[in-house]
Amino acid sequence: MLRLIVLISITMVAFAANSLLTRMAISNQELGASSFAFIRLLSGTLVLIAIILIRSGVKTVLKARPNFNSVLGLSAYMVGFHYAYSTLDAGLGALILFGGVQLVMFSASIIKKESLPISRWLGMFLAMFGLGILFFPSKLPEAQPISGMFLMLLAAFGWGIYSLSGKTAIDPIARTMSNFIFTLPLVTIVYMFFPDTIPVTPKGIFLAICSGAVMTALGYALWYALLPSIDSTVASLVQLTVPVIALVMGVLLLDELITLLSMSASILVLGGVSLGLLGRKNMLQNNVTKS
């Protein structure tokens, strides 16, 4: 159990680092959204192919086949996420992204008729409330373009679908490699038909490669490896910690300010996650007792 918690924590840090790197590159005009998405996905794909070549040989790479749901979800996330951050404040973007993911994954749990203890629901609502007071802007109509909101909703839908499809992966790293390979042409088409107006800088390329080769390729592969061990509601709850982690990283690395309000919201989010996970632990203990 401790090993699972540690691995999930590492994955969430990688996800938060992706938001931080994207924010640093696009908001500082180091490169545009289309270029960042293309370089991030390309570098991640190459790293995953290299891992598979070393581990299993060229035959496994050649056997790569597309998974429709995974490719659709990853494409929607890649396009929506990066273009949304061209116009959207980072805080509101994170709220829409992870709030949307919760709706997708909780809806899937209800459709699948998974057993959802009351603590899981309370934990989810508590965490969502924490995110709300942490990120909700004071002047939404003036500050946030509606197009950015819809793009981040697209990213949220895509990430939710991608996470759900990952629960069936037998070989997580090979599956992630296949997803990246078959998503790359779609992102390339977007890159060609909707080029950026912002010049590409060496720093921007470096940030995109760090995001793709390390945080995305390795982070997603680890996430896919963990998904079969956790149910959909737990997976959706733990992802709510990502904006909080990103906030802390922003304070430490970007000299962003942390307020009493943001600290209180962070406690609410972490408390909600803990409550949801406690519900899972109690449910497992009950199952063991009955058996």
Protein Blocks (a to p, Z undefined) as FASTA:
>chain_A
ZZmmmmmmmmmmmmmmmmmmmmmmmmnopacfklmmmmmmmmmmmmmmmmmmmmnojmlm
mmpccdfklmmmmmmmmmmmmmmmmmpcfklmmmmmmmmmmmmmmmmmmmnopacdfklm
mmmmmmmmmmmmmmmcfblmlmmcfklmmmmmmmmmmmmmmmmmmmmpmblmlmmmmmmm
mmmmmmmmmmmmmccfbdcdfklmmmmmmmmmmmmmmmmmmmmmmmmmpcfklmmmmmmm
mmmmmmmmmmmmnopacdfklmmmmmmmmmmmmmmmmmmmmmmmmmmmmZZ
